[in-house]
Amino acid sequence: MTVAPLGAHSARRSATERILEAAARRIASGGATALALSDVARDAGVSKALIHYHFQDKERLLARLVSHLAETLIAREREALAEYEHQHNPLAVDALWHWLEAELKRGDIRVLLELDAYREAAVQGAARRAASLRRAAAKDTVERLFTVLDLKPRVESSLLGNVVVAFVDGLALDSGLTTEDAGTTSSGPAARVAFDVFWLAMLSLAE
């Protein structure tokens, strides 16, 4: 049996991650349709042949990117409330804001939304699975937050989770736009105000 050299697997993962990150950056700046594997290879510091080795073609790369972005996004969302488990602490709401603020700056949600509109079967399938996972994660976030605050939702938590995803996606789309004055993004104070108003409304649906 041939044994891979020490560190070969981690190096392979590192190359894969660089490719995915480069693809995400390219999509964020130029869209998915215009994405060229040669540009991704150059940005990732790998050969185009290595991209084909790991992902075969552009569509499979985009499908894997959707899954990767959704998985890491959900992991960070879950981590946001981790330190508030098993305690009553209203600061949990602020923890959610800090998570969302970081995500708006990161831009992964905007990339997911861009890929959601990409009309290719493998990518569309990955996008549907990602959307389902995100809704389930948002439902879990709602339930965990309400538990931390000693509240019980009067509305089905799955419905509230769907509303949370829609709100987050709306902010992500808005944060990608630039205002006409000085070209600043709209993801700063206005986003925080929207977040506060949104969660005040959500928490009013509790007993």
Steps between C-alpha positions, in 0.01 A plus 500: 500500500633843408501746790455867419782725619447666835299817448381408151135490599516834682685654205228372268234656721694824506509515121129423484424774750709750305311414183162540671602829660630634170178400324293672768700822466463495122125444524464779756667745264384383159216251534481125442431505126819691424714274720799355312695205639824654375437805721417279797818299446712815486342647814532170689860450395430162340486359149176480308565126472485473880156661500384240247657227714307605811175623344493373137326807360363844584154376593632249752729766644203733547287224652777417747542869577131529587529209743824634647365850556176373653678260734748758629230769528280269707793398721575865580132569566482214750821612667357850554274383784724224635623689807144591602370144516352400836474856629261792491678790333349774280847561353430200279316736264815712470697183427271432206556853374878460516467177302279666238719809477802280432308304236393817321865606481613152397258490207440123488122543516505723192701236317245235599219718371686554173548126459136437582416667168753294301302283257683169499365179651785414738523856631123530536489173692775617734322834543176328600681285755684805634176696535341212690799476734498874560129498587556213743793685657294819533220302667758365745634852561151630578433216743837539671463877532150475642622238748788724612251784552253273684239558231274270305396585142128523432567433132649182355878539526551365148296792365703744706817340368384558144439866583848529651662362184301740283602793721868402501500454123336839455768668709771313310364619167468854633855496635628426152354820365683830516340830580539785255677715757864396547428142394461369853318176567169489680606228743597728789270690739192449281548124510529508880179701529324255269633210706377651828155576361476154345585315819273720711220392269609136514521498879154652521377167360592330827348432837 
